[in-house]
Amino acid sequence: MSVQSFAINTLHGVHLGFVAMSSDDNLHGQMMIKAQTTDEDSQNLPEFMALQDLSDGTLLWQVKGEKIDIFNDKCHAKLHNGYLTYKNFSYILNDLTGAL
């Protein structure tokens, strides 16, 4: 099983949380997102509040062409070229795999 981890930032570089993705075949797997920031002002950003929707439990992911679909029974997001898109927000993912 492979595990990858990422930091989640706004397009302006504000840290909003973390992602961990696991997979047995690199085509589909599970994902956990943790919306987390130490900056009180960042907790009021609409990007942070939207990200909290994805923090409610385990998400599933599946490769679809050049993108990755991320979903559960309540949410649907996309991952493409290092950007996570959810609702009308885009986030930058910074790879932490091997950095820890």
VMD Tcl script that builds the backbone (N, CA, C; Angstrom):
set m [mol new atoms 300]
animate dup $m
set s [atomselect $m all]
$s set {name element resname resid chain x y z} {
  {N N MET 1 A 0.850 -1.177 0.000}
  {CA C MET 1 A 0.000 0.000 0.000}
  {C C MET 1 A 0.892 1.236 0.000}
  {N N SER 2 A 0.557 2.190 -0.849}
  {CA C SER 2 A 1.299 3.451 -0.871}
  {C C SER 2 A 0.463 4.545 -0.201}
  {N N VAL 3 A 1.158 5.441 0.481}
  {CA C VAL 3 A 0.507 6.572 1.146}
  {C C VAL 3 A 1.230 7.845 0.730}
  {N N GLN 4 A 0.461 8.848 0.343}
  {CA C GLN 4 A 1.011 10.159 0.014}
  {C C GLN 4 A 0.368 11.182 0.936}
  {N N SER 5 A 1.143 12.193 1.324}
  {CA C SER 5 A 0.603 13.247 2.179}
  {C C SER 5 A 0.931 14.605 1.577}
  {N N PHE 6 A 0.013 15.558 1.804}
  {CA C PHE 6 A 0.113 16.889 1.231}
  {C C PHE 6 A -0.328 17.935 2.243}
  {N N ALA 7 A 0.231 19.128 2.127}
  {CA C ALA 7 A -0.280 20.297 2.839}
  {C C ALA 7 A -1.250 20.993 1.887}
  {N N ILE 8 A -2.315 21.557 2.429}
  {CA C ILE 8 A -3.307 22.277 1.637}
  {C C ILE 8 A -3.148 23.767 1.906}
  {N N ASN 9 A -3.015 24.538 0.833}
  {CA C ASN 9 A -2.879 25.991 0.940}
  {C C ASN 9 A -3.850 26.675 -0.012}
  {N N THR 10 A -4.222 27.898 0.322}
  {CA C THR 10 A -5.010 28.702 -0.611}
  {C C THR 10 A -4.098 29.116 -1.765}
  {N N LEU 11 A -4.668 29.695 -2.780}
  {CA C LEU 11 A -3.882 30.184 -3.905}
  {C C LEU 11 A -2.956 31.319 -3.489}
  {N N HIS 12 A -3.225 31.915 -2.313}
  {CA C HIS 12 A -2.400 33.006 -1.787}
  {C C HIS 12 A -1.393 32.510 -0.749}
  {N N GLY 13 A -1.281 31.178 -0.590}
  {CA C GLY 13 A -0.267 30.608 0.282}
  {C C GLY 13 A -0.657 30.458 1.735}
  {N N VAL 14 A -1.931 30.624 2.092}
  {CA C VAL 14 A -2.369 30.455 3.475}
  {C C VAL 14 A -2.593 28.963 3.739}
  {N N HIS 15 A -1.902 28.420 4.748}
  {CA C HIS 15 A -2.037 27.001 5.094}
  {C C HIS 15 A -3.401 26.737 5.717}
  {N N LEU 16 A -4.114 25.705 5.175}
  {CA C LEU 16 A -5.453 25.389 5.680}
  {C C LEU 16 A -5.629 23.955 6.150}
  {N N GLY 17 A -4.632 23.092 5.927}
  {CA C GLY 17 A -4.814 21.721 6.380}
  {C C GLY 17 A -3.888 20.730 5.715}
  {N N PHE 18 A -4.311 19.448 5.794}
  {CA C PHE 18 A -3.498 18.344 5.304}
  {C C PHE 18 A -4.366 17.317 4.594}
  {N N VAL 19 A -3.731 16.548 3.706}
  {CA C VAL 19 A -4.382 15.452 2.986}
  {C C VAL 19 A -3.489 14.218 3.113}
  {N N ALA 20 A -4.106 13.058 3.305}
  {CA C ALA 20 A -3.406 11.778 3.214}
  {C C ALA 20 A -4.198 10.889 2.272}
  {N N MET 21 A -3.504 10.345 1.259}
  {CA C MET 21 A -4.126 9.464 0.272}
  {C C MET 21 A -3.458 8.095 0.354}
  {N N SER 22 A -4.269 7.035 0.317}
  {CA C SER 22 A -3.718 5.686 0.300}
  {C C SER 22 A -4.297 4.908 -0.874}
  {N N SER 23 A -3.504 3.946 -1.360}
  {CA C SER 23 A -3.942 3.156 -2.499}
  {C C SER 23 A -3.132 1.877 -2.583}
  {N N ASP 24 A -3.770 0.832 -3.092}
  {CA C ASP 24 A -3.071 -0.415 -3.380}
  {C C ASP 24 A -2.616 -0.479 -4.834}
  {N N ASP 25 A -3.292 0.275 -5.725}
  {CA C ASP 25 A -3.006 0.160 -7.154}
  {C C ASP 25 A -2.775 1.493 -7.868}
  {N N ASN 26 A -2.779 2.611 -7.154}
  {CA C ASN 26 A -2.588 3.953 -7.714}
  {C C ASN 26 A -3.674 4.368 -8.709}
  {N N LEU 27 A -4.792 3.656 -8.736}
  {CA C LEU 27 A -5.916 4.022 -9.593}
  {C C LEU 27 A -7.136 4.447 -8.790}
  {N N HIS 28 A -7.219 3.978 -7.558}
  {CA C HIS 28 A -8.298 4.373 -6.653}
  {C C HIS 28 A -7.863 4.049 -5.229}
  {N N GLY 29 A -8.534 4.689 -4.286}
  {CA C GLY 29 A -8.178 4.451 -2.892}
  {C C GLY 29 A -8.986 5.314 -1.955}
  {N N GLN 30 A -8.421 5.557 -0.784}
  {CA C GLN 30 A -9.076 6.344 0.252}
  {C C GLN 30 A -8.273 7.601 0.541}
  {N N MET 31 A -8.968 8.587 1.078}
  {CA C MET 31 A -8.343 9.878 1.371}
  {C C MET 31 A -8.945 10.449 2.643}
  {N N MET 32 A -8.098 11.077 3.425}
  {CA C MET 32 A -8.557 11.823 4.597}
  {C C MET 32 A -8.067 13.259 4.445}
  {N N ILE 33 A -8.941 14.211 4.703}
  {CA C ILE 33 A -8.582 15.628 4.676}
  {C C ILE 33 A -8.831 16.194 6.066}
  {N N LYS 34 A -7.864 16.938 6.564}
  {CA C LYS 34 A -7.975 17.589 7.868}
  {C C LYS 34 A -7.851 19.091 7.660}
  {N N ALA 35 A -8.954 19.816 7.831}
  {CA C ALA 35 A -8.910 21.276 7.791}
  {C C ALA 35 A -8.329 21.734 9.121}
  {N N GLN 36 A -7.169 22.409 9.071}
  {CA C GLN 36 A -6.491 22.797 10.307}
  {C C GLN 36 A -5.616 24.014 10.042}
  {N N THR 37 A -5.788 25.021 10.863}
  {CA C THR 37 A -4.943 26.203 10.795}
  {C C THR 37 A -4.778 26.769 12.194}
  {N N THR 38 A -3.643 27.347 12.468}
  {CA C THR 38 A -3.402 27.955 13.777}
  {C C THR 38 A -3.743 29.436 13.778}
  {N N ASP 39 A -4.021 29.969 12.619}
  {CA C ASP 39 A -4.334 31.387 12.472}
  {C C ASP 39 A -5.850 31.593 12.575}
  {N N GLU 40 A -6.297 32.327 13.592}
  {CA C GLU 40 A -7.729 32.547 13.789}
  {C C GLU 40 A -8.398 33.214 12.598}
  {N N ASP 41 A -7.712 34.158 11.958}
  {CA C ASP 41 A -8.281 34.820 10.784}
  {C C ASP 41 A -8.526 33.837 9.655}
  {N N SER 42 A -7.648 32.857 9.499}
  {CA C SER 42 A -7.802 31.863 8.437}
  {C C SER 42 A -9.019 30.974 8.670}
  {N N GLN 43 A -9.401 30.783 9.922}
  {CA C GLN 43 A -10.577 29.963 10.236}
  {C C GLN 43 A -11.863 30.605 9.737}
  {N N ASN 44 A -11.838 31.900 9.458}
  {CA C ASN 44 A -13.020 32.598 8.961}
  {C C ASN 44 A -13.052 32.713 7.440}
  {N N LEU 45 A -12.006 32.231 6.777}
  {CA C LEU 45 A -11.978 32.283 5.317}
  {C C LEU 45 A -13.021 31.324 4.739}
  {N N PRO 46 A -13.722 31.733 3.690}
  {CA C PRO 46 A -14.687 30.817 3.069}
  {C C PRO 46 A -14.012 29.542 2.546}
  {N N GLU 47 A -12.751 29.636 2.130}
  {CA C GLU 47 A -12.007 28.468 1.664}
  {C C GLU 47 A -11.830 27.447 2.789}
  {N N PHE 48 A -11.572 27.940 4.006}
  {CA C PHE 48 A -11.408 27.049 5.151}
  {C C PHE 48 A -12.735 26.396 5.512}
  {N N MET 49 A -13.803 27.180 5.528}
  {CA C MET 49 A -15.116 26.642 5.877}
  {C C MET 49 A -15.562 25.577 4.873}
  {N N ALA 50 A -15.287 25.799 3.587}
  {CA C ALA 50 A -15.623 24.798 2.568}
  {C C ALA 50 A -14.801 23.535 2.776}
  {N N LEU 51 A -13.526 23.689 3.093}
  {CA C LEU 51 A -12.640 22.546 3.294}
  {C C LEU 51 A -13.106 21.684 4.466}
  {N N GLN 52 A -13.744 22.295 5.449}
  {CA C GLN 52 A -14.260 21.538 6.590}
  {C C GLN 52 A -15.304 20.509 6.151}
  {N N ASP 53 A -16.046 20.782 5.068}
  {CA C ASP 53 A -17.002 19.800 4.536}
  {C C ASP 53 A -16.306 18.489 4.188}
  {N N LEU 54 A -15.093 18.603 3.655}
  {CA C LEU 54 A -14.345 17.421 3.234}
  {C C LEU 54 A -13.658 16.717 4.400}
  {N N SER 55 A -13.677 17.329 5.573}
  {CA C SER 55 A -12.997 16.780 6.750}
  {C C SER 55 A -13.885 15.880 7.585}
  {N N ASP 56 A -15.078 15.588 7.108}
  {CA C ASP 56 A -16.048 14.846 7.908}
  {C C ASP 56 A -15.852 13.335 7.934}
  {N N GLY 57 A -14.832 12.817 7.299}
  {CA C GLY 57 A -14.614 11.372 7.320}
  {C C GLY 57 A -13.801 10.936 6.124}
  {N N THR 58 A -13.806 9.647 5.902}
  {CA C THR 58 A -13.033 9.080 4.811}
  {C C THR 58 A -13.686 9.391 3.473}
  {N N LEU 59 A -12.859 9.832 2.539}
  {CA C LEU 59 A -13.284 10.072 1.171}
  {C C LEU 59 A -12.710 8.971 0.287}
  {N N LEU 60 A -13.344 8.746 -0.835}
  {CA C LEU 60 A -12.819 7.823 -1.829}
  {C C LEU 60 A -12.276 8.631 -2.991}
  {N N TRP 61 A -11.280 8.099 -3.698}
  {CA C TRP 61 A -10.775 8.771 -4.877}
  {C C TRP 61 A -10.560 7.746 -5.985}
  {N N GLN 62 A -10.685 8.246 -7.228}
  {CA C GLN 62 A -10.531 7.379 -8.391}
  {C C GLN 62 A -9.988 8.198 -9.550}
  {N N VAL 63 A -9.014 7.639 -10.253}
  {CA C VAL 63 A -8.447 8.297 -11.425}
  {C C VAL 63 A -9.493 8.285 -12.537}
  {N N LYS 64 A -9.727 9.452 -13.139}
  {CA C LYS 64 A -10.637 9.614 -14.283}
  {C C LYS 64 A -9.893 10.420 -15.336}
  {N N GLY 65 A -9.232 9.737 -16.271}
  {CA C GLY 65 A -8.446 10.436 -17.282}
  {C C GLY 65 A -7.249 11.106 -16.651}
  {N N GLU 66 A -7.141 12.413 -16.834}
  {CA C GLU 66 A -6.022 13.172 -16.264}
  {C C GLU 66 A -6.343 13.736 -14.892}
  {N N LYS 67 A -7.555 13.535 -14.413}
  {CA C LYS 67 A -7.979 14.075 -13.121}
  {C C LYS 67 A -8.257 12.953 -12.140}
  {N N ILE 68 A -8.384 13.331 -10.890}
  {CA C ILE 68 A -8.786 12.397 -9.844}
  {C C ILE 68 A -10.095 12.914 -9.259}
  {N N ASP 69 A -11.124 12.075 -9.275}
  {CA C ASP 69 A -12.391 12.400 -8.623}
  {C C ASP 69 A -12.291 12.019 -7.158}
  {N N ILE 70 A -12.764 12.904 -6.294}
  {CA C ILE 70 A -12.779 12.697 -4.845}
  {C C ILE 70 A -14.236 12.799 -4.414}
  {N N PHE 71 A -14.714 11.819 -3.633}
  {CA C PHE 71 A -16.138 11.825 -3.328}
  {C C PHE 71 A -16.464 11.023 -2.069}
  {N N ASN 72 A -17.615 11.332 -1.528}
  {CA C ASN 72 A -18.318 10.505 -0.550}
  {C C ASN 72 A -19.790 10.719 -0.821}
  {N N ASP 73 A -20.653 10.339 0.085}
  {CA C ASP 73 A -22.090 10.477 -0.185}
  {C C ASP 73 A -22.574 11.926 -0.148}
  {N N LYS 74 A -21.751 12.869 0.371}
  {CA C LYS 74 A -22.166 14.268 0.478}
  {C C LYS 74 A -21.346 15.231 -0.369}
  {N N CYS 75 A -20.126 14.868 -0.750}
  {CA C CYS 75 A -19.195 15.809 -1.369}
  {C C CYS 75 A -18.606 15.247 -2.651}
  {N N HIS 76 A -18.218 16.159 -3.539}
  {CA C HIS 76 A -17.508 15.783 -4.751}
  {C C HIS 76 A -16.476 16.860 -5.056}
  {N N ALA 77 A -15.228 16.449 -5.208}
  {CA C ALA 77 A -14.136 17.370 -5.497}
  {C C ALA 77 A -13.271 16.764 -6.594}
  {N N LYS 78 A -12.327 17.551 -7.082}
  {CA C LYS 78 A -11.411 17.087 -8.133}
  {C C LYS 78 A -9.987 17.465 -7.760}
  {N N LEU 79 A -9.051 16.643 -8.226}
  {CA C LEU 79 A -7.634 16.903 -8.077}
  {C C LEU 79 A -7.016 16.834 -9.459}
  {N N HIS 80 A -6.279 17.900 -9.842}
  {CA C HIS 80 A -5.658 17.948 -11.169}
  {C C HIS 80 A -4.435 18.857 -11.126}
  {N N ASN 81 A -3.301 18.330 -11.560}
  {CA C ASN 81 A -2.055 19.096 -11.641}
  {C C ASN 81 A -1.678 19.794 -10.334}
  {N N GLY 82 A -1.893 19.130 -9.211}
  {CA C GLY 82 A -1.506 19.688 -7.923}
  {C C GLY 82 A -2.509 20.652 -7.317}
  {N N TYR 83 A -3.677 20.780 -7.936}
  {CA C TYR 83 A -4.729 21.664 -7.424}
  {C C TYR 83 A -5.941 20.842 -7.037}
  {N N LEU 84 A -6.464 21.103 -5.859}
  {CA C LEU 84 A -7.714 20.527 -5.390}
  {C C LEU 84 A -8.805 21.548 -5.661}
  {N N THR 85 A -9.889 21.117 -6.277}
  {CA C THR 85 A -11.014 22.003 -6.547}
  {C C THR 85 A -12.245 21.454 -5.834}
  {N N TYR 86 A -12.855 22.313 -5.033}
  {CA C TYR 86 A -14.074 21.938 -4.311}
  {C C TYR 86 A -14.969 23.160 -4.232}
  {N N LYS 87 A -16.239 22.950 -4.542}
  {CA C LYS 87 A -17.197 24.048 -4.660}
  {C C LYS 87 A -16.606 25.050 -5.650}
  {N N ASN 88 A -16.500 26.304 -5.339}
  {CA C ASN 88 A -15.911 27.291 -6.246}
  {C C ASN 88 A -14.497 27.680 -5.825}
  {N N PHE 89 A -13.837 26.825 -5.045}
  {CA C PHE 89 A -12.517 27.147 -4.520}
  {C C PHE 89 A -11.456 26.219 -5.092}
  {N N SER 90 A -10.264 26.762 -5.266}
  {CA C SER 90 A -9.099 25.979 -5.668}
  {C C SER 90 A -8.053 26.087 -4.575}
  {N N TYR 91 A -7.387 24.979 -4.328}
  {CA C TYR 91 A -6.352 24.895 -3.302}
  {C C TYR 91 A -5.088 24.312 -3.936}
  {N N ILE 92 A -3.952 24.708 -3.446}
  {CA C ILE 92 A -2.680 24.150 -3.886}
  {C C ILE 92 A -2.279 23.042 -2.916}
  {N N LEU 93 A -1.897 21.891 -3.462}
  {CA C LEU 93 A -1.402 20.800 -2.633}
  {C C LEU 93 A 0.114 20.753 -2.744}
  {N N ASN 94 A 0.788 20.791 -1.606}
  {CA C ASN 94 A 2.246 20.679 -1.548}
  {C C ASN 94 A 2.598 19.301 -1.017}
  {N N ASP 95 A 3.326 18.547 -1.811}
  {CA C ASP 95 A 3.673 17.162 -1.478}
  {C C ASP 95 A 4.571 17.110 -0.244}
  {N N LEU 96 A 4.142 16.352 0.751}
  {CA C LEU 96 A 4.923 16.159 1.971}
  {C C LEU 96 A 5.519 14.758 2.033}
  {N N THR 97 A 5.182 13.895 1.067}
  {CA C THR 97 A 5.658 12.525 1.072}
  {C C THR 97 A 7.180 12.516 1.058}
  {N N GLY 98 A 7.745 11.846 1.993}
  {CA C GLY 98 A 9.203 11.776 2.091}
  {C C GLY 98 A 9.815 12.947 2.845}
  {N N ALA 99 A 9.026 13.982 3.132}
  {CA C ALA 99 A 9.548 15.155 3.827}
  {C C ALA 99 A 9.469 14.996 5.343}
  {N N LEU 100 A 8.726 14.026 5.799}
  {CA C LEU 100 A 8.526 13.870 7.234}
  {C C LEU 100 A 9.557 12.957 7.852}
}
mol reanalyze $m
mol bondsrecalc $m
mol representation Tube
mol addrep $m
